[in-house]
Amino acid sequence: MSILQDHYKNDEDIMLVSHTVMPWIDDVNQLNSYGLDHDIDKDKWHLLTGNKNELYDLARFGYFADGNFLKTQSENDFIHTENFVLVDKLGYIRGVYNGTIPLDIKRLIRHITRLKKSS
């Protein structure tokens, strides 16, 4: 994400959002500390927390981030994914990218460029 933050630091059309996977630990103060420790630009990259059930529902049914949900059989199980989800201005998912693979980060940047040209 820091690569994307640096790449799009002056682009007002791009916003980065991370949802905590541990809302029972990550309150606003904890996320602010994390942001300071990791040079996160709070105007570009938003670290969000909230109600566990609402966050997990968003992950599972909004971003389809819990691919193992059917395997785990428990909606209370911890959700974590290395995936980055590209969402357009209308809220549509445009792609999913593995954030741990540099080639996928480059692919995400290419897709953002294409999406911006088509808007």
N, CA, C and O atoms as a GROMACS GRO file, in nm:
protein
  476
    1MET      N    1   0.083  -0.120   0.000
    1MET     CA    2   0.000   0.000   0.000
    1MET      C    3   0.086   0.125   0.000
    1MET      O    4   0.048   0.226  -0.058
    2SER      N    5   0.202   0.119   0.064
    2SER     CA    6   0.288   0.238   0.067
    2SER      C    7   0.337   0.273  -0.072
    2SER      O    8   0.358   0.390  -0.102
    3ILE      N    9   0.355   0.173  -0.158
    3ILE     CA   10   0.393   0.199  -0.298
    3ILE      C   11   0.281   0.278  -0.365
    3ILE      O   12   0.307   0.375  -0.436
    4LEU      N   13   0.159   0.236  -0.344
    4LEU     CA   14   0.044   0.306  -0.403
    4LEU      C   15   0.030   0.446  -0.344
    4LEU      O   16   0.001   0.541  -0.417
    5GLN      N   17   0.050   0.458  -0.213
    5GLN     CA   18   0.042   0.589  -0.150
    5GLN      C   19   0.143   0.685  -0.213
    5GLN      O   20   0.109   0.799  -0.244
    6ASP      N   21   0.265   0.639  -0.232
    6ASP     CA   22   0.368   0.724  -0.294
    6ASP      C   23   0.336   0.755  -0.439
    6ASP      O   24   0.354   0.867  -0.486
    7HIS      N   25   0.288   0.653  -0.511
    7HIS     CA   26   0.259   0.670  -0.654
    7HIS      C   27   0.145   0.770  -0.678
    7HIS      O   28   0.148   0.847  -0.774
    8TYR      N   29   0.045   0.769  -0.589
    8TYR     CA   30  -0.073   0.852  -0.610
    8TYR      C   31  -0.085   0.969  -0.512
    8TYR      O   32  -0.193   1.024  -0.493
    9LYS      N   33   0.025   1.006  -0.450
    9LYS     CA   34   0.020   1.109  -0.344
    9LYS      C   35  -0.040   1.241  -0.391
    9LYS      O   36  -0.100   1.312  -0.311
   10ASN      N   37  -0.026   1.276  -0.518
   10ASN     CA   38  -0.079   1.403  -0.569
   10ASN      C   39  -0.203   1.385  -0.656
   10ASN      O   40  -0.246   1.478  -0.723
   11ASP      N   41  -0.260   1.267  -0.654
   11ASP     CA   42  -0.377   1.237  -0.736
   11ASP      C   43  -0.502   1.241  -0.648
   11ASP      O   44  -0.524   1.150  -0.567
   12GLU      N   45  -0.582   1.343  -0.663
   12GLU     CA   46  -0.701   1.360  -0.580
   12GLU      C   47  -0.811   1.258  -0.611
   12GLU      O   48  -0.903   1.239  -0.531
   13ASP      N   49  -0.801   1.191  -0.726
   13ASP     CA   50  -0.903   1.092  -0.761
   13ASP      C   51  -0.883   0.958  -0.692
   13ASP      O   52  -0.974   0.876  -0.688
   14ILE      N   53  -0.765   0.936  -0.638
   14ILE     CA   54  -0.733   0.806  -0.578
   14ILE      C   55  -0.734   0.817  -0.426
   14ILE      O   56  -0.669   0.904  -0.368
   15MET      N   57  -0.808   0.727  -0.363
   15MET     CA   58  -0.812   0.719  -0.218
   15MET      C   59  -0.781   0.574  -0.180
   15MET      O   60  -0.832   0.480  -0.240
   16LEU      N   61  -0.697   0.558  -0.080
   16LEU     CA   62  -0.664   0.425  -0.028
   16LEU      C   63  -0.739   0.404   0.103
   16LEU      O   64  -0.746   0.494   0.187
   17VAL      N   65  -0.794   0.285   0.120
   17VAL     CA   66  -0.871   0.254   0.240
   17VAL      C   67  -0.829   0.116   0.290
   17VAL      O   68  -0.823   0.020   0.214
   18SER      N   69  -0.799   0.108   0.419
   18SER     CA   70  -0.772  -0.020   0.484
   18SER      C   71  -0.869  -0.036   0.600
   18SER      O   72  -0.886   0.054   0.682
   19HIS      N   73  -0.933  -0.151   0.604
   19HIS     CA   74  -1.023  -0.185   0.715
   19HIS      C   75  -0.948  -0.277   0.809
   19HIS      O   76  -0.882  -0.371   0.764
   20THR      N   77  -0.956  -0.250   0.938
   20THR     CA   78  -0.892  -0.339   1.034
   20THR      C   79  -0.951  -0.479   1.027
   20THR      O   80  -1.068  -0.496   0.995
   21VAL      N   81  -0.868  -0.578   1.056
   21VAL     CA   82  -0.917  -0.714   1.067
   21VAL      C   83  -0.936  -0.752   1.214
   21VAL      O   84  -0.986  -0.860   1.245
   22MET      N   85  -0.895  -0.662   1.304
   22MET     CA   86  -0.907  -0.687   1.448
   22MET      C   87  -0.970  -0.566   1.516
   22MET      O   88  -0.902  -0.496   1.592
   23PRO      N   89  -1.099  -0.540   1.491
   23PRO     CA   90  -1.162  -0.420   1.549
   23PRO      C   91  -1.169  -0.422   1.701
   23PRO      O   92  -1.184  -0.317   1.763
   24TRP      N   93  -1.159  -0.538   1.762
   24TRP     CA   94  -1.161  -0.546   1.908
   24TRP      C   95  -1.031  -0.494   1.968
   24TRP      O   96  -1.024  -0.469   2.089
   25ILE      N   97  -0.927  -0.477   1.886
   25ILE     CA   98  -0.798  -0.420   1.930
   25ILE      C   99  -0.776  -0.283   1.869
   25ILE      O  100  -0.732  -0.190   1.937
   26ASP      N  101  -0.806  -0.270   1.741
   26ASP     CA  102  -0.774  -0.149   1.664
   26ASP      C  103  -0.881  -0.042   1.680
   26ASP      O  104  -0.972  -0.031   1.598
   27ASP      N  105  -0.869   0.037   1.785
   27ASP     CA  106  -0.955   0.153   1.799
   27ASP      C  107  -0.890   0.270   1.723
   27ASP      O  108  -0.782   0.254   1.665
   28VAL      N  109  -0.954   0.383   1.723
   28VAL     CA  110  -0.904   0.499   1.647
   28VAL      C  111  -0.763   0.538   1.692
   28VAL      O  112  -0.678   0.568   1.608
   29ASN      N  113  -0.739   0.539   1.822
   29ASN     CA  114  -0.605   0.575   1.872
   29ASN      C  115  -0.499   0.476   1.826
   29ASN      O  116  -0.389   0.516   1.788
   30GLN      N  117  -0.532   0.349   1.829
   30GLN     CA  118  -0.438   0.245   1.784
   30GLN      C  119  -0.406   0.263   1.635
   30GLN      O  120  -0.289   0.254   1.595
   31LEU      N  121  -0.507   0.289   1.554
   31LEU     CA  122  -0.484   0.308   1.411
   31LEU      C  123  -0.406   0.437   1.383
   31LEU      O  124  -0.322   0.440   1.293
   32ASN      N  125  -0.433   0.542   1.460
   32ASN     CA  126  -0.355   0.665   1.444
   32ASN      C  127  -0.208   0.640   1.475
   32ASN      O  128  -0.121   0.688   1.402
   33SER      N  129  -0.179   0.566   1.580
   33SER     CA  130  -0.041   0.533   1.615
   33SER      C  131   0.024   0.450   1.503
   33SER      O  132   0.139   0.475   1.465
   34TYR      N  133  -0.049   0.353   1.452
   34TYR     CA  134   0.001   0.270   1.343
   34TYR      C  135   0.033   0.359   1.222
   34TYR      O  136   0.138   0.343   1.159
   35GLY      N  137  -0.057   0.450   1.191
   35GLY     CA  138  -0.036   0.540   1.078
   35GLY      C  139   0.089   0.625   1.095
   35GLY      O  140   0.165   0.642   0.999
   36LEU      N  141   0.110   0.677   1.213
   36LEU     CA  142   0.231   0.757   1.240
   36LEU      C  143   0.357   0.673   1.230
   36LEU      O  144   0.458   0.717   1.175
   37ASP      N  145   0.352   0.552   1.283
   37ASP     CA  146   0.469   0.463   1.280
   37ASP      C  147   0.506   0.418   1.140
   37ASP      O  148   0.622   0.384   1.114
   38HIS      N  149   0.409   0.418   1.048
   38HIS     CA  150   0.432   0.366   0.913
   38HIS      C  151   0.422   0.475   0.805
   38HIS      O  152   0.405   0.443   0.687
   39ASP      N  153   0.433   0.601   0.845
   39ASP     CA  154   0.432   0.713   0.749
   39ASP      C  155   0.311   0.712   0.657
   39ASP      O  156   0.323   0.736   0.536
   40ILE      N  157   0.197   0.684   0.714
   40ILE     CA  158   0.074   0.684   0.635
   40ILE      C  159   0.020   0.826   0.629
   40ILE      O  160   0.001   0.892   0.731
   41ASP      N  161  -0.004   0.872   0.508
   41ASP     CA  162  -0.062   1.004   0.484
   41ASP      C  163  -0.213   0.994   0.508
   41ASP      O  164  -0.286   0.937   0.426
   42LYS      N  165  -0.260   1.049   0.619
   42LYS     CA  166  -0.401   1.034   0.657
   42LYS      C  167  -0.497   1.102   0.559
   42LYS      O  168  -0.617   1.074   0.562
   43ASP      N  169  -0.446   1.189   0.474
   43ASP     CA  170  -0.532   1.251   0.373
   43ASP      C  171  -0.546   1.163   0.249
   43ASP      O  172  -0.639   1.181   0.170
   44LYS      N  173  -0.455   1.068   0.232
   44LYS     CA  174  -0.456   0.979   0.115
   44LYS      C  175  -0.504   0.839   0.151
   44LYS      O  176  -0.579   0.776   0.076
   45TRP      N  177  -0.459   0.791   0.267
   45TRP     CA  178  -0.482   0.651   0.306
   45TRP      C  179  -0.558   0.648   0.437
   45TRP      O  180  -0.508   0.692   0.541
   46HIS      N  181  -0.678   0.597   0.433
   46HIS     CA  182  -0.768   0.597   0.548
   46HIS      C  183  -0.767   0.460   0.615
   46HIS      O  184  -0.794   0.359   0.551
   47LEU      N  185  -0.737   0.459   0.744
   47LEU     CA  186  -0.738   0.336   0.824
   47LEU      C  187  -0.869   0.335   0.903
   47LEU      O  188  -0.894   0.424   0.985
   48LEU      N  189  -0.951   0.234   0.879
   48LEU     CA  190  -1.085   0.232   0.935
   48LEU      C  191  -1.106   0.118   1.033
   48LEU      O  192  -1.053   0.008   1.015
   49THR      N  193  -1.185   0.145   1.135
   49THR     CA  194  -1.227   0.044   1.229
   49THR      C  195  -1.377   0.058   1.249
   49THR      O  196  -1.439   0.148   1.193
   50GLY      N  197  -1.434  -0.030   1.328
   50GLY     CA  198  -1.578  -0.022   1.353
   50GLY      C  199  -1.628  -0.149   1.418
   50GLY      O  200  -1.552  -0.222   1.480
   51ASN      N  201  -1.754  -0.173   1.403
   51ASN     CA  202  -1.819  -0.290   1.458
   51ASN      C  203  -1.771  -0.415   1.383
   51ASN      O  204  -1.774  -0.419   1.260
   52LYS      N  205  -1.729  -0.516   1.458
   52LYS     CA  206  -1.675  -0.639   1.396
   52LYS      C  207  -1.772  -0.700   1.296
   52LYS      O  208  -1.733  -0.731   1.183
   53ASN      N  209  -1.898  -0.718   1.336
   53ASN     CA  210  -1.994  -0.782   1.246
   53ASN      C  211  -2.014  -0.702   1.118
   53ASN      O  212  -2.022  -0.760   1.010
   54GLU      N  213  -2.020  -0.572   1.129
   54GLU     CA  214  -2.037  -0.487   1.011
   54GLU      C  215  -1.913  -0.493   0.921
   54GLU      O  216  -1.926  -0.501   0.799
   55LEU      N  217  -1.794  -0.489   0.982
   55LEU     CA  218  -1.670  -0.497   0.903
   55LEU      C  219  -1.659  -0.633   0.834
   55LEU      O  220  -1.621  -0.639   0.717
   56TYR      N  221  -1.691  -0.739   0.905
   56TYR     CA  222  -1.681  -0.873   0.846
   56TYR      C  223  -1.785  -0.893   0.737
   56TYR      O  224  -1.757  -0.958   0.636
   57ASP      N  225  -1.905  -0.839   0.756
   57ASP     CA  226  -2.006  -0.846   0.649
   57ASP      C  227  -1.958  -0.769   0.526
   57ASP      O  228  -1.973  -0.817   0.413
   58LEU      N  229  -1.901  -0.651   0.547
   58LEU     CA  230  -1.848  -0.573   0.435
   58LEU      C  231  -1.739  -0.651   0.362
   58LEU      O  232  -1.737  -0.656   0.240
   59ALA      N  233  -1.648  -0.712   0.438
   59ALA     CA  234  -1.541  -0.791   0.377
   59ALA      C  235  -1.596  -0.909   0.297
   59ALA      O  236  -1.554  -0.934   0.184
   60ARG      N  237  -1.691  -0.980   0.356
   60ARG     CA  238  -1.742  -1.101   0.291
   60ARG      C  239  -1.836  -1.071   0.174
   60ARG      O  240  -1.825  -1.132   0.068
   61PHE      N  241  -1.927  -0.977   0.195
   61PHE     CA  242  -2.034  -0.958   0.097
   61PHE      C  243  -2.019  -0.832   0.013
   61PHE      O  244  -2.086  -0.818  -0.090
   62GLY      N  245  -1.932  -0.740   0.055
   62GLY     CA  246  -1.907  -0.620  -0.024
   62GLY      C  247  -1.783  -0.635  -0.110
   62GLY      O  248  -1.784  -0.601  -0.229
   63TYR      N  249  -1.676  -0.686  -0.049
   63TYR     CA  250  -1.549  -0.701  -0.120
   63TYR      C  251  -1.519  -0.846  -0.156
   63TYR      O  252  -1.422  -0.873  -0.227
   64PHE      N  253  -1.601  -0.940  -0.109
   64PHE     CA  254  -1.580  -1.082  -0.134
   64PHE      C  255  -1.438  -1.123  -0.094
   64PHE      O  256  -1.372  -1.202  -0.163
   65ALA      N  257  -1.392  -1.067   0.020
   65ALA     CA  258  -1.254  -1.084   0.063
   65ALA      C  259  -1.228  -1.214   0.137
   65ALA      O  260  -1.112  -1.252   0.154
   66ASP      N  261  -1.330  -1.282   0.180
   66ASP     CA  262  -1.311  -1.402   0.260
   66ASP      C  263  -1.336  -1.525   0.175
   66ASP      O  264  -1.440  -1.590   0.187
   67GLY      N  265  -1.241  -1.557   0.089
   67GLY     CA  266  -1.256  -1.672   0.001
   67GLY      C  267  -1.262  -1.804   0.074
   67GLY      O  268  -1.313  -1.902   0.020
   68ASN      N  269  -1.212  -1.808   0.196
   68ASN     CA  270  -1.213  -1.932   0.273
   68ASN      C  271  -1.338  -1.945   0.360
   68ASN      O  272  -1.350  -2.042   0.434
   69PHE      N  273  -1.430  -1.850   0.352
   69PHE     CA  274  -1.548  -1.853   0.438
   69PHE      C  275  -1.623  -1.986   0.426
   69PHE      O  276  -1.666  -2.043   0.526
   70LEU      N  277  -1.639  -2.033   0.305
   70LEU     CA  278  -1.712  -2.158   0.287
   70LEU      C  279  -1.635  -2.275   0.346
   70LEU      O  280  -1.695  -2.374   0.388
   71LYS      N  281  -1.503  -2.264   0.351
   71LYS     CA  282  -1.421  -2.370   0.410
   71LYS      C  283  -1.426  -2.366   0.562
   71LYS      O  284  -1.430  -2.470   0.628
   72THR      N  285  -1.424  -2.244   0.619
   72THR     CA  286  -1.419  -2.232   0.764
   72THR      C  287  -1.553  -2.260   0.829
   72THR      O  288  -1.559  -2.305   0.943
   73GLN      N  289  -1.661  -2.234   0.757
   73GLN     CA  290  -1.796  -2.258   0.806
   73GLN      C  291  -1.834  -2.175   0.928
   73GLN      O  292  -1.933  -2.206   0.996
   74SER      N  293  -1.758  -2.069   0.959
   74SER     CA  294  -1.794  -1.986   1.073
   74SER      C  295  -1.780  -1.839   1.037
   74SER      O  296  -1.672  -1.793   1.000
   75GLU      N  297  -1.890  -1.767   1.050
   75GLU     CA  298  -1.884  -1.625   1.018
   75GLU      C  299  -1.812  -1.544   1.125
   75GLU      O  300  -1.791  -1.425   1.107
   76ASN      N  301  -1.775  -1.606   1.236
   76ASN     CA  302  -1.701  -1.538   1.342
   76ASN      C  303  -1.551  -1.550   1.326
   76ASN      O  304  -1.476  -1.484   1.398
   77ASP      N  305  -1.505  -1.634   1.232
   77ASP     CA  306  -1.362  -1.652   1.213
   77ASP      C  307  -1.296  -1.525   1.162
   77ASP      O  308  -1.355  -1.448   1.086
   78PHE      N  309  -1.174  -1.507   1.203
   78PHE     CA  310  -1.088  -1.395   1.167
   78PHE      C  311  -1.078  -1.385   1.015
   78PHE      O  312  -1.055  -1.486   0.948
   79ILE      N  313  -1.094  -1.265   0.961
   79ILE     CA  314  -1.080  -1.243   0.816
   79ILE      C  315  -0.955  -1.162   0.792
   79ILE      O  316  -0.936  -1.055   0.850
   80HIS      N  317  -0.869  -1.213   0.705
   80HIS     CA  318  -0.752  -1.136   0.662
   80HIS      C  319  -0.722  -1.176   0.519
   80HIS      O  320  -0.728  -1.294   0.484
   81THR      N  321  -0.688  -1.080   0.438
   81THR     CA  322  -0.652  -1.108   0.301
   81THR      C  323  -0.540  -1.015   0.259
   81THR      O  324  -0.533  -0.900   0.304
   82GLU      N  325  -0.455  -1.063   0.174
   82GLU     CA  326  -0.350  -0.979   0.117
   82GLU      C  327  -0.398  -0.909  -0.009
   82GLU      O  328  -0.322  -0.837  -0.073
   83ASN      N  329  -0.523  -0.928  -0.044
   83ASN     CA  330  -0.577  -0.871  -0.166
   83ASN      C  331  -0.609  -0.723  -0.152
   83ASN      O  332  -0.656  -0.676  -0.048
   84PHE      N  333  -0.584  -0.651  -0.260
   84PHE     CA  334  -0.626  -0.512  -0.276
   84PHE      C  335  -0.743  -0.515  -0.374
   84PHE      O  336  -0.738  -0.585  -0.475
   85VAL      N  337  -0.847  -0.440  -0.343
   85VAL     CA  338  -0.966  -0.437  -0.427
   85VAL      C  339  -0.977  -0.298  -0.489
   85VAL      O  340  -0.980  -0.198  -0.417
   86LEU      N  341  -0.984  -0.293  -0.621
   86LEU     CA  342  -1.001  -0.167  -0.692
   86LEU      C  343  -1.151  -0.141  -0.707
   86LEU      O  344  -1.223  -0.219  -0.768
   87VAL      N  345  -1.196  -0.029  -0.648
   87VAL     CA  346  -1.336   0.008  -0.652
   87VAL      C  347  -1.346   0.143  -0.723
   87VAL      O  348  -1.273   0.236  -0.690
   88ASP      N  349  -1.436   0.154  -0.820
   88ASP     CA  350  -1.449   0.280  -0.894
   88ASP      C  351  -1.534   0.380  -0.816
   88ASP      O  352  -1.582   0.350  -0.707
   89LYS      N  353  -1.551   0.498  -0.872
   89LYS     CA  354  -1.624   0.605  -0.804
   89LYS      C  355  -1.771   0.573  -0.780
   89LYS      O  356  -1.835   0.635  -0.696
   90LEU      N  357  -1.824   0.477  -0.855
   90LEU     CA  358  -1.963   0.438  -0.838
   90LEU      C  359  -1.978   0.321  -0.740
   90LEU      O  360  -2.090   0.276  -0.713
   91GLY      N  361  -1.866   0.272  -0.688
   91GLY     CA  362  -1.871   0.164  -0.591
   91GLY      C  363  -1.863   0.025  -0.651
   91GLY      O  364  -1.886  -0.074  -0.581
   92TYR      N  365  -1.832   0.016  -0.780
   92TYR     CA  366  -1.820  -0.114  -0.845
   92TYR      C  367  -1.679  -0.168  -0.832
   92TYR      O  368  -1.582  -0.094  -0.848
   93ILE      N  369  -1.667  -0.297  -0.802
   93ILE     CA  370  -1.537  -0.362  -0.797
   93ILE      C  371  -1.487  -0.379  -0.939
   93ILE      O  372  -1.556  -0.434  -1.024
   94ARG      N  373  -1.366  -0.330  -0.965
   94ARG     CA  374  -1.305  -0.337  -1.098
   94ARG      C  375  -1.191  -0.438  -1.107
   94ARG      O  376  -1.147  -0.472  -1.217
   95GLY      N  377  -1.143  -0.485  -0.992
   95GLY     CA  378  -1.036  -0.584  -0.994
   95GLY      C  379  -0.991  -0.618  -0.854
   95GLY      O  380  -1.015  -0.544  -0.758
   96VAL      N  381  -0.924  -0.733  -0.844
   96VAL     CA  382  -0.867  -0.780  -0.719
   96VAL      C  383  -0.722  -0.817  -0.747
   96VAL      O  384  -0.691  -0.883  -0.846
   97TYR      N  385  -0.633  -0.772  -0.659
   97TYR     CA  386  -0.489  -0.784  -0.681
   97TYR      C  387  -0.420  -0.831  -0.554
   97TYR      O  388  -0.455  -0.787  -0.444
   98ASN      N  389  -0.325  -0.920  -0.568
   98ASN     CA  390  -0.250  -0.966  -0.452
   98ASN      C  391  -0.147  -0.860  -0.416
   98ASN      O  392  -0.054  -0.834  -0.492
   99GLY      N  393  -0.163  -0.799  -0.299
   99GLY     CA  394  -0.077  -0.690  -0.256
   99GLY      C  395   0.063  -0.731  -0.217
   99GLY      O  396   0.148  -0.645  -0.191
  100THR      N  397   0.090  -0.862  -0.212
  100THR     CA  398   0.224  -0.909  -0.178
  100THR      C  399   0.307  -0.942  -0.300
  100THR      O  400   0.423  -0.981  -0.288
  101ILE      N  401   0.249  -0.928  -0.418
  101ILE     CA  402   0.319  -0.962  -0.542
  101ILE      C  403   0.345  -0.833  -0.621
  101ILE      O  404   0.251  -0.770  -0.669
  102PRO      N  405   0.472  -0.794  -0.636
  102PRO     CA  406   0.504  -0.668  -0.708
  102PRO      C  407   0.442  -0.660  -0.848
  102PRO      O  408   0.399  -0.553  -0.890
  103LEU      N  409   0.437  -0.771  -0.920
  103LEU     CA  410   0.377  -0.771  -1.053
  103LEU      C  411   0.229  -0.735  -1.047
  103LEU      O  412   0.178  -0.667  -1.136
  104ASP      N  413   0.160  -0.780  -0.943
  104ASP     CA  414   0.018  -0.747  -0.928
  104ASP      C  415  -0.001  -0.600  -0.893
  104ASP      O  416  -0.100  -0.540  -0.934
  105ILE      N  417   0.092  -0.541  -0.818
  105ILE     CA  418   0.085  -0.397  -0.788
  105ILE      C  419   0.100  -0.318  -0.918
  105ILE      O  420   0.027  -0.221  -0.939
  106LYS      N  421   0.192  -0.359  -1.004
  106LYS     CA  422   0.208  -0.293  -1.135
  106LYS      C  423   0.081  -0.308  -1.218
  106LYS      O  424   0.039  -0.215  -1.286
  107ARG      N  425   0.021  -0.426  -1.213
  107ARG     CA  426  -0.104  -0.450  -1.287
  107ARG      C  427  -0.215  -0.360  -1.234
  107ARG      O  428  -0.292  -0.305  -1.312
  108LEU      N  429  -0.223  -0.345  -1.103
  108LEU     CA  430  -0.322  -0.255  -1.042
  108LEU      C  431  -0.302  -0.112  -1.090
  108LEU      O  432  -0.399  -0.044  -1.126
  109ILE      N  433  -0.179  -0.065  -1.092
  109ILE     CA  434  -0.150   0.072  -1.138
  109ILE      C  435  -0.190   0.088  -1.285
  109ILE      O  436  -0.247   0.190  -1.323
  110ARG      N  437  -0.162  -0.014  -1.368
  110ARG     CA  438  -0.205  -0.008  -1.509
  110ARG      C  439  -0.357   0.000  -1.520
  110ARG      O  440  -0.410   0.076  -1.601
  111HIS      N  441  -0.426  -0.078  -1.438
  111HIS     CA  442  -0.572  -0.079  -1.445
  111HIS      C  443  -0.632   0.052  -1.395
  111HIS      O  444  -0.734   0.097  -1.446
  112ILE      N  445  -0.569   0.113  -1.296
  112ILE     CA  446  -0.615   0.245  -1.250
  112ILE      C  447  -0.599   0.346  -1.362
  112ILE      O  448  -0.688   0.428  -1.385
  113THR      N  449  -0.487   0.340  -1.432
  113THR     CA  450  -0.462   0.432  -1.544
  113THR      C  451  -0.570   0.416  -1.650
  113THR      O  452  -0.623   0.515  -1.700
  114ARG      N  453  -0.602   0.291  -1.686
  114ARG     CA  454  -0.706   0.265  -1.786
  114ARG      C  455  -0.843   0.313  -1.738
  114ARG      O  456  -0.920   0.372  -1.814
  115LEU      N  457  -0.871   0.287  -1.612
  115LEU     CA  458  -1.002   0.328  -1.557
  115LEU      C  459  -1.015   0.478  -1.559
  115LEU      O  460  -1.122   0.531  -1.592
  116LYS      N  461  -0.909   0.549  -1.523
  116LYS     CA  462  -0.914   0.696  -1.522
  116LYS      C  463  -0.933   0.752  -1.662
  116LYS      O  464  -1.002   0.852  -1.680
  117LYS      N  465  -0.872   0.687  -1.762
  117LYS     CA  466  -0.888   0.732  -1.901
  117LYS      C  467  -1.029   0.711  -1.953
  117LYS      O  468  -1.076   0.787  -2.038
  118SER      N  469  -1.096   0.608  -1.903
  118SER     CA  470  -1.230   0.576  -1.951
  118SER      C  471  -1.339   0.656  -1.880
  118SER      O  472  -1.454   0.656  -1.923
  119SER      N  473  -1.303   0.724  -1.771
  119SER     CA  474  -1.404   0.801  -1.694
  119SER      C  475  -1.432   0.934  -1.757
  119SER      O  476  -1.513   1.010  -1.706
   0.00000   0.00000   0.00000
